[in-house]
Amino acid sequence: MNRVVLPLAALLLASGCIGQQQSYSLSGGEVGIFHSQNAGRPIPVSQIKGMDERQLQATFGKPMMDRKDAASRVLRYESDGCTLFVYLTGDRASYADSYDPQLRPLMNTDVCAGSVAAQRRSV
């Protein structure tokens, strides 16, 4: 009896796994969680777009990283609850995105920008 049941059980388990589809993502598909001791007031991304370097420094302080690639630049700012990336084309901010401390993307970049501005850290 065991000779019949074991192969049958293995067949059922294998057939159940074949129908399942796996998806892969570099970020794991998880949404980030924002939590800060000093969140400040949210700053809309629409307000960040168009800022020049002087305005960005006045708002967020000195960036933790400044990366240049041809005509584009990426500035990284940090607070206790998130990392804010501001992308510049020419001398103006054109885009911003944010991640939690585990590098999961945040759905609301505005709250991260507010947190960074409230905590302006100098390097």
Secondary structure by P-SEA (a helix, b strand, c coil): caaaaaaaaaaaaaaaaaabbbbbbccccbbbbbbbcccccbbbccccccccaaaaaaccccccbbbbcccbbbbbbbcccbbbbbbbccccccccccccccccccccaaaaaaaaaaccccc
